[in-house]
């Protein structure tokens, strides 16, 4: 099933044509790598697909309920945010639920006998169960650990440059997102329906 289709996409800057008459579709199970030398328009194509930039001509069609998230080569970080806060930024219900759970859990560590917080955590745990949010949280923490980030409460500002730039922070997490990653040394386009 096509989740994204590009029709007759073209883009130029001044007298330099980056691409002309691009046509392709992406299926829900595709995993695609976009490879090319510097200056050939890889990042520009990803930005156009994400709606960050606009093509000179052509159109992009997406399946209903698909949201496209773009992670730039130089992402903006909130240096005062924790690792887990940075990862779970976004506006989907499940992300808000995970953020709320993480906040209440952290508050409970400071005041473990607070009855109101205990009740709130129990309510959030039930909601996490109902939305299967534990799997998302677990997967994110597993990826962070494999990338050398073990302290999820560490402030972004305390991470090394390699930890901040070495991988695309999964900011636009959502159940139906196409992830577009634009990296410095290589550009990779990864699909997750």
N, C-alpha and C positions, 0 to 999 in steps of 0.2 A: 504494500500500500504506500503510495506517495505521501510523504509528510511535507515536502517542500519541492517546489518547481520554479526554476528560473527560466524566463523566456526573453530572448533577444536582449540580454543585458550588455550594455556598453559603458565604458568610462574612459575619459581622457582628462589630462591636466595640460592646459595650454596646447602645445602642438604635439604632446606625447600621448599616444593611445595606449592605455594599459591593456584593455581587452575590448573586443567588439563581437557582438552577436553570440554571446554565451547562452547556451541552452542545455539544461540538464535537470534531472529529477533525483530526489533522494528518497529512498524507501525507509520504512520504520526500523529495519534491521541493519541498515548500512553503517559501516564504519569507514570513514574516508580520510585519507591523508592528502594534503595539498602541498606539493613540493615545487620549489623553483628558486632561482637565484634572486638576490636582493634587487628590489626595484621593479619587479615584474607584476606587481599588483595583488599579491596573495592577501596581505592584510586589508587592502582596499576592498577586495571581493568579500571578505568576511564581514567587514564593516557595512557593506551594502546589504548583505543578507540579513544582518542584525538590525538594520534600520538606522545605524549610526551615521552613515553617509547615504547619498542617493545616487542611483545610476543616471547617466545622461539619457539613456533610453532603456526600454524594457520593463518587465514587471516580475514580481516575486509573489508566488501563490503558496499559502500554507494551509495545512489541514486545520480544521476547527480545533480549538483548545490547545494549539501548539504555541508556546512562547519561546522566543529565541533570546538567548543570553549571550553576551559577548564579553570576553575577558581580554583586556588590552595588553599590549606588550609592557606597558608601564601602569599597572593598576594603582588606583588611589587607595591608600590604606588609612584607616583611623588608627594612628599610632598608639592611642590610649585604649583601644579596644583589646579584649583578650582574643586569643586564637579562635576559640569556639564562637565568640561573638562575631568575629570577622567572617567565619565560614557560614554561619547561619543568618547572615543578613539576607533580606529579601522580604517579600510581602505575601507569600503564600500562607495559608492556614497552618500547614504542617510545620513550617519554619517558625511561625509565631508560637506554636505549641511547644516546640523544642526549646526555644529561647525562654519561654515562661518557666518550663520545667527546670532548666539549668539555673535560672535566677533564684527560684524558690529553694532548690537544693543547696545552692551556695549560701543563701540566707539561713537555712536550717543548720548548716555547719557552724555558723556563728552563734545561733540561739536554738539549740536542739530541743528545748522543752516548750517552744512556742506552739500552742495548740492550734492557733489560726493557720500558721505555716504548715503544720502537719496535715491539717484538713485540706489545705490548698494543694499540697503535694500529692495527697491521695487522689483528689479530684483530677489533677493533671496526669497522674499515672493511669487512671482509668481512660482518660481521653487519648493518651499515648497508645494504650493497648488497642482502643477502638480504631485508631488511624494507622496502626502498625508503624508508628514513628520510631520505635526502638531500633528497628532495622536501619533506618536512615542514620540515626545518631551513631549506631555501632559501626556502620560502614565508613562514615566520615572519620571517626576516631581511628579506625584501622588504617585508613589511607594516610592520615596525619602521622601516625606512628611509623609507618613504612617510609615516610619522607623525612624522618628524623625529628619530628616535632612531638615531644612526649608530654610536655607541660601545657595542657589545653587552657590553663588560666594565665599563661604568660602573656604579657602585653606585646602587641605587634612590634612596638618600638624597640623591644629587647631582642628580637630575632636577628640572626645574621642576615647579611645581604643575600646570601645564597638561599637561605630558607624563605625569604620573602620573594625573590625573583626566580627561584629554581623550579617553580611549578605554578600552574594556574589555580589560584584560590577559587574554590567552587562557590562563588557568591550567588549566582542566579539559580540555586537549587530549587527544583520544583518537580512535581511528578511528570509533567509533560513539557520538557525543555529540550531544545537543541542546543548543545554546548558548542561554542566556537572559541577556540583557543588561539591566540596569536602570540607566539614566543619569539624571543630575540634571535636565537641562533637557528631556529627552524620554526616553521609554521605548521601546526597540526590541526586538523579539523576532525573532531570526534563527535559521533552521534550517540545520543542516549534518548530514546523516545520516552 
